[in-house]
Amino acid sequence: MATFARIVHLDFKGLPLTPHSLCARLQTLRDAGATALLLEWEDMLPFSDELADCASPHAYSAAEVAQVVQRAESLGLEVIPLVQTLGHLEFALKHERRSDLREDPHDFGTLCPASETAAALVESLLMQVLALHPNATRVHIGCDEPQLGTHALTKAAAQNDPDGFSGVLARHVTRTVGVARALGRTCLMWHDAAAGMGERCLARLLADGPQLVVWDYRAALQSSAAAPTFATRVLKLHAEGRSPPPLLATAYKGGDACDGVLPDEEARRGNQLA
């Protein structure tokens, strides 16, 4: 019988739980069938040295991070840290001293994937986060919703790559995966940045081993929609031995409105079933 992984993604944006409150809820998640936690810490980790300004004034201490990780592991939950390495890097790129690392100087979200200094930032982020998760064998490198095509370095790199901007992205992911591999970890990444790639570029990306997590948060989802179609595409590559199998991501809360206070239960149930 196949063993299914049920990974619960906890995003610390906005209003994260206290360490005590989070630990108190882990048993409930385990009892509900969770097998792993995907922790998107954002600025709630105790970053130090050149990354010290990435930490919120309310960040967990190293001891509090260890408390959460150890509690999860004691319940048999795998802990997978999520480190954004391309898009959604506002917590690092909002600082003026890193403005030259932004893909767009007016957008704090996306890193310039063709910048050597930006690559060094990604390496530092991975090293510090993974040091706080010594038993983690996997790391999620994010990469969802990047907005590429503004920075001069990215434009130049795209002109010199046979796969254009998709090739620039694939090269950035390959480099990031290499850093994680050197630290003894394998990688997950969100699928959407890869969804528009041609067959050659997608094969190039997947040859380096990131496992794609296909996500769609809509309540009604047909098999002909973009995300299921792409998942089928990756499953075919997996059957040919050219890719890890995709994981599928639903939304148990959120995904409805940025100002939503309570989940739309009917919409969330529909998304889970779809």
Long-range contacts (C-beta under 8 A, 24 or more apart in sequence): 4-35, 5-35, 5-36, 5-247, 6-33, 6-34, 6-35, 6-36, 7-34, 7-35, 7-36, 7-37, 7-38, 7-78, 7-80, 7-247, 8-34, 8-36, 8-37, 8-38, 9-38, 9-40, 9-82, 9-249, 10-37, 10-38, 10-39, 10-40, 11-40, 11-42, 12-39, 12-40, 12-41, 12-42, 12-43, 12-44, 13-40, 13-42, 16-42, 16-44, 19-60, 19-64, 19-65, 19-67, 19-68, 22-68, 23-67, 23-68, 23-71, 26-71, 26-72, 26-75, 26-77, 27-75, 29-77, 30-75, 30-76, 30-77, 34-77, 35-76, 35-77, 35-78, 36-77, 36-78, 36-79, 36-80, 37-72, 37-77, 37-78, 37-79, 37-80, 38-80, 38-82, 38-140, 38-188, 39-68, 39-79, 39-80, 39-81, 39-82, 40-82, 40-84, 40-140, 40-142, 41-65, 41-81, 41-82, 41-129, 42-84, 42-91, 43-91, 45-128, 45-129, 45-132, 46-132, 47-128, 48-128, 50-124, 51-92, 51-124, 51-125, 51-128, 53-95, 53-97, 54-91, 54-92, 54-95, 54-125, 56-91, 62-132, 65-132, 66-132, 69-132, 69-133, 69-135, 73-135, 78-136, 78-137, 78-138, 79-133, 79-135, 79-136, 80-136, 80-138, 80-139, 80-140, 80-188, 81-129, 81-130, 81-132, 81-133, 81-136, 81-139, 81-140, 82-139, 82-140, 82-141, 82-142, 83-125, 83-126, 83-129, 83-139, 83-140, 83-141, 83-142, 84-141, 84-142, 84-143, 85-111, 85-122, 85-125, 85-126, 85-141, 85-142, 85-143, 85-172, 85-176, 86-110, 86-111, 86-113, 86-141, 86-142, 86-143, 86-146, 86-169, 86-172, 86-173, 86-193, 87-111, 87-142, 87-143, 87-144, 87-145, 87-146, 87-147, 87-193, 88-142, 88-144, 88-145, 92-121, 92-125, 102-151, 103-146, 103-147, 103-148, 103-149, 103-150, 103-151, 103-154, 104-147, 104-150, 104-151, 107-147, 107-150, 109-145, 109-146, 109-147, 110-146, 110-147, 110-148, 111-146, 112-151, 112-153, 112-154, 113-146, 113-148, 113-154, 113-157, 113-168, 113-169, 113-171, 113-172, 114-151, 114-153, 114-154, 114-156, 114-157, 114-168, 114-172, 115-151, 115-153, 119-172, 119-175, 122-175, 122-176, 122-179, 123-179, 126-176, 126-179, 126-180, 126-183, 127-179, 127-183, 130-180, 130-183, 130-185, 136-185, 137-184, 137-185, 137-186, 138-185, 138-186, 138-187, 138-188, 139-180, 139-185, 139-186, 139-187, 139-188, 140-187, 140-188, 140-189, 140-213, 141-173, 141-176, 141-177, 141-180, 141-187, 141-188, 141-189, 141-210, 142-189, 142-190, 143-169, 143-173, 143-189, 143-190, 143-193, 144-190, 144-192, 144-193, 144-215, 145-192, 145-193, 146-193, 162-200, 163-197, 163-198, 163-200, 163-201, 163-204, 166-196, 166-197, 166-198, 166-201, 167-201, 167-204, 169-193, 169-194, 169-205, 170-197, 170-201, 170-204, 170-205, 173-205, 173-208, 173-210, 174-204, 174-205, 174-208, 177-208, 177-209, 177-210, 178-208, 181-209, 186-211, 187-211, 188-212, 188-213, 188-247, 189-213, 190-215, 190-249, 191-215, 191-227, 191-230, 191-231, 191-234, 191-246, 195-226, 195-227, 195-230, 202-233, 202-237, 203-237, 203-242, 206-234, 206-237, 206-242, 206-243, 206-244, 207-242, 209-244, 210-244, 211-244, 211-245, 211-246, 211-247, 212-243, 212-244, 212-246, 212-247, 213-246, 213-247, 213-248, 213-249, 214-246, 214-247, 214-248, 214-249, 215-248, 215-249, 215-250, 215-251, 216-249, 216-250, 216-271, 216-274, 217-250, 217-251, 217-254, 217-255, 217-271, 218-255, 218-271, 218-274, 219-264, 219-266, 219-267, 219-268, 219-270, 219-271, 219-274, 220-270, 220-274, 221-270, 221-271, 221-274, 250-274
